[in-house]
Amino acid sequence: MLLGIFGGACSRKSSDASGTPAEAGTSKVDEPTKVPDDTKIVLERGRTMGADVGYRVTVTADGYARFEGLGEALAADAGSTMVAREKLLALVQHLRAAHFFDMKDDYPVPTTDQSSTIVTVTMGGKTKTIRDGVRVDLDVTAPPELRDLEEEIDKVAGTARWTKPQGVPQ
């Protein structure tokens, strides 16, 4: 009789904290409504041979966005701002929907005098860097989802306030 009780108990599926059955050996999927605590998103727009303008912007899980100018023609060398929680969450969801971690590491172009964009994302214990060899006259190398992400990062971090050339009204 005891064998029957213990045997039955051993064959049951385990439950998570909510009481929902869970298969042994499975783990919870990232929560789509949460920004992982280790989130760090870095966008670096490179300088070209014809222009001495470039920048790096870093957005972290706490909503802090830090801008660093990499050229003389920027309105400011450095600055920071806070990103609204809902905008940060939308950016994280955009990264997930675009399958950022499944993209290639490099989208090169055949010329070396064109600007490049580098996106590095740390999220949920993973880090990935993608180099996008932006080419103005032949915009075919990187997937549109990557270009959309680059623009979204700029928008969420508000980089336009720092990238205006000096002396140009905003």
Secondary structure as the mmCIF struct_conf table of DSSP 4:
data_model
#
loop_
_struct_conf.conf_type_id
_struct_conf.id
_struct_conf.beg_label_comp_id
_struct_conf.beg_label_asym_id
_struct_conf.beg_label_seq_id
_struct_conf.end_label_comp_id
_struct_conf.end_label_asym_id
_struct_conf.end_label_seq_id
HELX_RH_AL_P HELX_RH_AL_P1 LEU A 2 CYS A 10
TURN_TY1_P TURN_TY1_P1 SER A 11 SER A 11
BEND BEND1 ARG A 12 ARG A 12
HELX_LH_PP_P HELX_LH_PP_P1 LYS A 13 LYS A 13
STRN STRN1 SER A 14 SER A 15
TURN_TY1_P TURN_TY1_P2 ALA A 17 SER A 18
BEND BEND2 GLY A 19 GLY A 19
STRN STRN2 PRO A 21 ALA A 22
TURN_TY1_P TURN_TY1_P3 ALA A 24 GLY A 25
HELX_LH_PP_P HELX_LH_PP_P2 LYS A 28 GLU A 31
TURN_TY1_P TURN_TY1_P4 PRO A 32 THR A 33
TURN_TY1_P TURN_TY1_P5 ASP A 37 ASP A 38
STRN STRN3 LYS A 40 ARG A 45
HELX_LH_PP_P HELX_LH_PP_P3 GLY A 46 ARG A 47
STRN STRN4 THR A 48 THR A 48
TURN_TY1_P TURN_TY1_P6 MET A 49 GLY A 50
STRN STRN5 ALA A 51 ALA A 51
STRN STRN6 TYR A 55 THR A 60
TURN_TY1_P TURN_TY1_P7 ALA A 61 ASP A 62
BEND BEND3 GLY A 63 GLY A 63
STRN STRN7 TYR A 64 GLY A 69
BEND BEND4 GLY A 71 GLY A 71
TURN_TY1_P TURN_TY1_P8 GLU A 72 ALA A 73
STRN STRN8 LEU A 74 LEU A 74
BEND BEND5 ALA A 75 ALA A 75
BEND BEND6 ASP A 77 ASP A 77
STRN STRN9 ALA A 78 MET A 82
HELX_RH_AL_P HELX_RH_AL_P2 ARG A 85 ALA A 97
TURN_TY1_P TURN_TY1_P9 ALA A 98 HIS A 99
HELX_RH_3T_P HELX_RH_3T_P1 PHE A 100 ASP A 102
BEND BEND7 MET A 103 MET A 103
BEND BEND8 ASP A 105 ASP A 105
STRN STRN10 ASP A 106 TYR A 107
BEND BEND9 PRO A 110 PRO A 110
BEND BEND10 THR A 112 GLN A 114
STRN STRN11 THR A 117 MET A 123
TURN_TY1_P TURN_TY1_P10 GLY A 124 GLY A 125
STRN STRN12 LYS A 126 ASP A 132
BEND BEND11 VAL A 136 ASP A 137
BEND BEND12 THR A 141 ALA A 142
HELX_RH_AL_P HELX_RH_AL_P3 PRO A 144 ALA A 157
TURN_TY1_P TURN_TY1_P11 GLY A 158 THR A 159
HELX_RH_AL_P HELX_RH_AL_P4 ALA A 160 THR A 163
BEND BEND13 LYS A 164 LYS A 164
STRN STRN13 PRO A 165 PRO A 165
TURN_TY1_P TURN_TY1_P12 GLN A 166 GLY A 167
#
